[in-house]
Amino acid sequence: MITMPRGPQPAGFPEVGATNLSVVLRYMRAHMPCSRSDIAVATGLNKSTVSSLVADLIERRLLREIGFTEHRIGRPPTMLVLDGSPYAAIGLEVNDNLTAVAVDLAGEQILSWRRSFRGLESTPSQAATAIAALGRRAVNRLVKQGRHVLGLTIGVPGLVDPTGAVRLAANLGWRDIDLRDRLTRALGAPDYPVIVDNDANLAVIAESRYGEFAGTQNLVYLTGEVGIGAGIISGGRLIRGANGFPGEVGHLQVDPDGPVCGCGRSGCLESVASISALVAKALPDSANDGAVTDLAPEVAEVARRARAQDPTALKALTETGRALGHGVSILANLLDPEVVVLGGYFVPLARWLLPAAEAELHSRSVSAADARRIVASTLGHGAAATGAAATVLDHVDAGNLPNA
C-alpha cells in the first residue's frame, strides 16, 4: 500500500478486532507521535475503544508511550510511537549482487548487507540456494538480537506473477521458476511469510516512502542493475497490471536496427541503454575479458575515464543518456509522471547521463516537458531491498499482527 485514504476507516462489528487494530497501527505510522485522542478524532473510533486497542498494541510491543506533549492547553496527553525494537522485516534484492536490508517496525534500518552473487552464471536451483542462504543468515542474526522476524520479501529483475513464480528473468536466464516455493522449502517452511516480487516495483515503493521525492503521487523509478525495469506509481498507487507484469520498459523497442536483447528481440531499450551495454561501449578494451558478473568495478572505471575526459567513455555515456531519454519520453507521454528516478548503477554515472537524457525527453515529449524531471536516486543499491522490507510492514499494517 503506497498511500492511505483520507483517514483509516473503522471496521464493522464482524471484523472490529483485527481490522481496527490495523487502523490504529496505520494511523500511527503516518502521524506519530500522536495521542489516543488524536487517533480517536482521526479514525472515528470512540475514545474507550481506542484506549483498548492501544493497550492491546502496547502489550504486543507494537506501540509504546514516550511521555507528555508540550504546548497544549489543559492536561497534556501521553504521546505514542511505534515500538520497533522486538521485530524485524527483511528484504532481499537479486541482481549482479545480493543485497539484504532489515528494518524494525518503525521502518528504521537495522541491517544492511551486500554480498557477491554468481546468479548470472548459475542454475536457478543454485541461485535459490544462495538467496536462501543469505536470507537464513539475516534471520539468524536478527533472532540472536532477540527480534521476531515478521516476513521476508525478495525482489527479482523479471516478470513475477502473484504466486511468486518468476515467469521470465531474461538477464538471469530464468523462465517459469517457482522461486517462492523453492525459497520457502530451502528456508525450512518458516512461520513468517515469504514473498517474491519484481525489483522495480519494490524500489519505487522505497523511493515513494524514503527517497528525495517521498509522497510524490506520480513517480517512475528505473532500475540500473543487470537490466532496466520500471516501477510505476500513478495517482498514489503502485501499478501492477492484470498479471503483475507492468513496467517492462527495458523491452520497449527504441532502435529497430539495434543489437539483440536478452529477450530475443532487437533494439530493446535494455540492449542499448543498460549498464552492461554502456560498459561494453565505454570499455571496448575489456570486451575479451569474459562475462561480467559484478558490474561495480566496470562502472567505477567508466566514471574514472569520464572524469579524465576519455572520448570513448563520454560518447558512450551520451549515447546511453539519449537512449534513456527516449525510453523515458515514452513513459512520460503515456503516464505523465512528476519525476523519473534513475537508480542502481545509473546513480554514479548520472552527472554524464542526465543532460543527454533530459534533452531527449524534452525533444520527444508532447506536452509540458519542462515540468518533468529526471533525477538520480539517493537510496543507493539497497532501494529494492528496502522496498521489500517495507512490504512486510504493509502486511502487518493490514492486520496480520504478531501475537502478544
Residue pairs with C-beta under 8 A, 6 or more apart in sequence:
1 394
1 397
1 398
2 205
2 208
2 209
2 233
2 236
2 237
2 238
3 217
3 236
3 237
4 26
4 30
7 27
7 42
7 43
7 44
8 22
8 23
8 24
8 26
8 27
8 42
8 43
9 23
9 43
9 44
10 16
10 19
10 20
10 23
10 43
10 44
10 45
11 19
11 20
11 23
18 399
18 401
19 399
20 45
20 49
20 53
21 53
21 56
21 57
21 399
21 401
22 396
22 397
22 398
22 399
22 401
23 43
23 45
24 39
24 43
24 45
24 50
24 53
24 54
24 57
25 57
25 62
25 63
25 82
25 396
25 397
25 401
26 397
27 34
27 39
27 42
27 43
28 34
28 39
28 63
28 80
28 81
28 82
29 82
29 106
29 107
29 393
29 397
31 38
31 42
32 80
32 81
32 82
33 66
33 69
33 79
33 80
33 81
34 79
34 80
35 69
35 77
35 78
35 79
35 80
36 47
36 50
36 51
36 54
36 77
36 78
36 80
37 47
37 77
38 77
39 45
39 50
39 54
39 80
40 46
40 47
40 49
40 50
43 50
45 53
54 63
54 80
56 404
57 63
58 64
58 65
58 83
59 404
60 401
60 402
60 403
60 404
61 83
61 85
61 86
61 87
62 82
62 83
62 87
62 105
62 401
62 402
63 80
63 81
63 82
63 83
64 80
64 81
64 82
64 83
65 78
65 79
65 80
66 79
66 80
66 81
67 78
67 79
68 76
68 77
68 78
68 79
69 76
69 77
69 79
70 76
81 106
82 105
82 106
83 105
83 106
84 103
84 104
84 105
84 106
84 107
84 108
85 104
85 147
86 146
86 147
86 148
87 104
87 105
87 147
87 148
87 149
87 150
87 402
88 102
88 103
88 104
88 110
88 111
88 142
88 145
88 147
88 148
88 149
88 150
89 102
89 103
89 104
89 105
89 149
89 150
89 151
89 153
89 389
89 390
89 392
89 393
89 396
90 100
90 101
90 102
90 111
90 135
90 138
90 139
90 142
90 149
90 151
90 152
90 153
90 388
90 389
90 392
91 100
91 101
91 102
91 103
91 152
91 153
91 154
91 155
91 202
91 384
91 385
91 386
91 387
91 388
91 389
91 390
91 391
91 392
92 98
92 99
92 100
92 101
92 131
92 134
92 135
92 138
92 152
92 153
92 154
92 155
92 385
92 388
93 99
93 100
93 101
93 154
93 155
93 199
93 202
93 381
93 382
93 383
93 384
93 385
93 388
94 117
94 119
94 127
94 131
94 154
94 155
94 156
94 157
94 172
94 199
95 117
95 157
95 199
95 225
95 226
95 344
96 117
96 119
96 120
96 225
96 226
96 292
96 293
96 294
96 295
96 296
97 114
97 115
97 116
97 117
97 294
97 296
97 381
98 114
98 115
98 116
98 117
98 119
98 130
98 131
98 134
99 112
99 113
99 114
99 115
99 381
99 382
99 384
99 385
100 111
100 112
100 113
100 114
100 115
100 134
100 135
100 137
100 138
100 385
101 109
101 111
101 112
101 113
101 382
101 385
101 386
101 388
101 389
102 109
102 110
102 111
102 112
102 138
102 142
102 389
103 109
103 110
103 386
103 389
103 390
103 393
104 110
104 147
105 150
105 393
105 396
107 209
107 210
107 390
107 393
109 386
110 142
110 145
110 147
111 138
111 141
111 142
112 382
113 134
113 138
114 381
114 382
115 134
116 294
117 127
117 130
117 293
118 126
118 130
118 293
119 126
119 127
119 130
119 172
120 171
120 172
120 173
120 226
120 291
120 293
121 291
121 293
122 130
124 172
124 174
124 177
124 179
124 182
125 182
127 172
127 174
128 177
128 179
128 182
128 183
128 186
129 186
131 154
131 183
132 182
132 183
132 186
132 187
135 152
135 154
135 183
135 187
136 187
139 149
139 152
139 187
139 190
142 149
143 149
148 402
149 190
149 192
150 192
150 392
150 393
150 395
150 396
150 402
151 192
151 193
151 194
151 195
151 392
151 395
152 187
152 190
152 192
152 193
152 194
152 195
152 392
153 194
153 195
153 196
153 197
153 202
153 388
153 389
153 391
153 392
154 179
154 183
154 194
154 195
154 196
154 197
154 388
155 196
155 197
155 198
155 199
155 201
155 202
155 203
155 384
155 385
155 387
155 388
156 166
156 169
156 172
156 179
156 196
156 197
156 198
156 199
157 169
157 171
157 172
157 198
157 199
157 200
157 223
157 225
157 226
157 227
157 229
158 166
158 167
158 168
158 169
158 170
158 171
158 172
158 174
158 198
159 166
159 167
159 168
159 169
159 198
159 244
159 245
159 248
160 166
160 167
160 179
160 196
160 197
160 198
160 244
161 167
161 243
161 244
161 245
162 244
163 178
163 180
164 178
164 179
164 180
164 181
164 194
164 195
164 196
164 197
165 176
165 177
165 178
165 179
165 180
165 181
165 196
166 174
166 175
166 176
166 177
166 178
166 179
166 196
167 175
167 176
167 245
168 174
168 175
168 176
168 263
169 175
169 177
170 227
170 261
170 262
170 263
171 226
171 227
171 262
171 270
172 226
179 196
180 194
180 195
180 196
183 194
183 196
184 190
184 194
187 194
193 392
193 395
193 400
195 388
195 391
195 392
197 388
197 391
198 229
198 231
198 244
198 247
199 223
199 225
199 229
199 384
200 221
200 222
200 223
200 229
200 230
200 231
200 247
200 384
201 231
201 238
201 240
201 247
201 387
202 231
202 383
202 384
202 385
202 386
202 387
202 388
202 390
202 391
203 221
203 223
203 231
203 343
203 379
203 383
203 384
203 387
204 219
204 220
204 221
204 230
204 231
204 232
204 233
204 238
204 341
204 387
205 231
205 238
205 387
205 390
205 391
206 379
206 383
206 384
206 386
206 387
206 390
207 213
207 214
207 219
207 221
207 231
207 341
207 343
207 377
207 379
207 383
207 387
208 214
208 215
208 216
208 219
208 233
209 387
209 390
210 379
210 386
211 341
211 377
211 378
211 379
211 383
212 375
212 377
212 378
213 219
213 338
213 339
213 341
213 375
216 233
216 338
216 339
217 233
217 234
217 235
217 236
217 338
218 233
218 234
218 235
218 335
218 336
218 337
218 338
219 232
219 233
219 337
219 338
219 339
219 340
219 341
220 230
220 231
220 232
220 233
220 328
220 331
220 335
220 337
220 339
220 340
220 341
221 230
221 231
221 232
221 340
221 341
221 343
221 377
221 383
222 228
222 229
222 230
222 249
222 324
222 327
222 328
222 340
222 341
222 342
222 343
222 346
223 229
223 230
223 231
223 343
223 344
223 384
224 275
224 342
224 343
224 344
224 345
224 346
224 347
225 275
225 295
225 343
225 344
225 345
226 274
226 275
226 276
226 295
227 250
227 262
227 270
227 274
228 249
228 250
228 269
228 270
228 273
228 274
228 327
229 247
229 248
229 249
229 250
230 246
230 247
230 248
230 249
230 250
230 331
231 238
231 247
232 238
232 239
232 246
232 247
232 331
232 335
232 337
233 239
234 335
234 337
239 246
239 247
240 246
249 269
249 327
249 330
249 331
250 261
250 268
250 269
250 270
250 274
251 261
251 263
251 265
251 268
251 269
251 270
252 268
252 269
252 327
252 330
253 265
253 266
253 267
253 268
253 269
254 267
254 268
254 269
254 272
254 273
254 323
254 326
254 327
254 330
255 266
255 267
255 271
255 272
255 323
256 266
256 267
257 266
257 267
258 266
258 267
258 268
258 271
258 272
259 266
259 267
259 271
259 272
259 277
260 266
260 271
261 267
261 268
261 270
261 271
262 270
262 271
263 270
269 323
269 324
269 326
269 327
270 277
271 277
272 319
272 320
272 323
273 320
273 323
273 324
273 327
275 295
275 299
275 344
275 345
275 346
276 292
276 295
277 320
278 302
278 316
278 317
278 320
278 349
279 286
279 292
279 295
279 298
279 299
279 302
280 287
281 312
281 315
281 316
281 319
281 320
282 302
282 305
282 306
282 312
282 313
282 316
282 317
283 298
283 301
283 302
283 305
283 313
284 312
286 298
292 298
295 345
296 345
299 345
299 348
299 349
300 348
302 313
302 316
302 317
302 349
303 348
303 349
305 312
305 313
306 313
306 314
306 317
306 349
306 352
314 352
317 349
317 352
317 353
317 356
318 352
318 356
319 356
320 353
320 356
321 352
321 353
321 354
321 355
321 356
321 357
321 360
322 356
322 357
322 359
322 360
323 360
324 342
324 346
324 353
324 356
324 357
324 360
324 374
325 356
325 357
325 358
325 359
325 360
325 361
325 364
325 374
326 360
326 364
328 340
328 357
328 360
328 361
328 374
329 360
329 361
329 363
329 364
329 365
331 337
331 340
332 340
332 361
332 365
332 369
332 372
333 364
333 365
333 366
337 372
338 371
338 372
338 373
339 372
339 373
339 374
339 375
340 372
340 373
340 374
340 375
341 374
341 375
341 376
341 377
342 350
342 353
342 354
342 357
342 374
342 375
342 376
342 377
343 376
343 377
343 379
343 383
344 377
344 381
344 383
346 353
346 376
347 376
347 377
347 380
350 375
350 376
354 374
354 375
354 376
357 374
358 374
361 369
361 372
361 374
362 369
362 370
363 369
365 372
377 383
379 386
396 402
